[in-house]
Amino acid sequence: MQPIQFYGQKNITSRRIQETRKRLGLSQDQLAARLQVMNVNMDQQILSRIERNLRIVTDYEVVCFARALGVSESWLLGGFDEIAAKSQTKG
């Protein structure tokens, strides 16, 4: 089975999740706890892998991240343009 990647990335939400978490003053443990309350099996280590773009993010996780961080799903997924532009500049 081929690893899932998009323009060399595992997910397109990593930067925006990390940026928003930090802006809200949340630790990775605190954000993981918010997700666990929504029945998302998430701990600090998994969240770290997501933020470092080493793990995919499922559709239901995107919805829960958006709710936990107080942003829209479409904003979290808006990283597509940034990734595409980055890959084009690498040549």
N, C-alpha and C positions, 0 to 999 in steps of 0.2 A: 504494500500500500504506500502510495506517495504521500509525503508530508504535505499538509495544507499550508500553502503560502500564497501571498498576493503581493506582487512587486517585491518579493523577498521578505515580506513581513508576515508575521503570524496573525496580527489583528490590526485594525485601523483606529482603535479606540485608546491605545495605550497612553499616548501623550496627553490626550484630553482628560482621561481618568486621573492620571497623576497630577496634572496641572490643577484640576478642580479640587482634588483631595487636599492638596497643599494649600490652595487658596482658602479653603474652609478650615484649615488648621487641624485636619484629621490625620491621625497616624494610620498606617496600613492595618493595624489591628482593629482600630475603631471602625474603619470602613468595612472590614471583613465582618465585624460584629453586626453592623447595620444590615449587611447582606444575609447573614445567618438568620436574622429575625424574619426575613422574607423567604426562608427555607431554601436559600442558595448555599450549597456546600462550599464554603470559601474560608480559607484561613490566610494568615499573613504571608506565608510562603507562596501560595497560589497567586495572591494579589501581586506579590513582587514579580513573579514570572510574567504576569499579564503586563505590568507596567514596564518591564524590560523587553516586552514584545517577544517572549519566548513561549507563549501559550495562546491558543485560540480563545476567543470569547464567543460563547453561544448567543443565539438570538434572545433567549430569555434572560441571560446574564446582562445583555445590553440594556434591556428594559429595567432590570433591577438596579444596575449601576446608575442609570438616569434618575430613577426615583430616589435612591440613596443620596445622590449628589445634588438633587434639585435642578437638573438640567434636562433638556429634551433628548430623546433617542437620536433624532436627526442631527443634533449638534455633536453628539458623541461620534456618530458615523460620518461626520463631515470631514474626517481626516483623509478621505480618499484623494481629494485634490492635492493635499500636501504630499502624500506618498507618491502619487503619479509624477508630480513635479520633481521630487527628489530623485526618483529613479531616472528621469530623463536627463537630469544634470550630471549624473554619474557617467553618462555616455555609453 
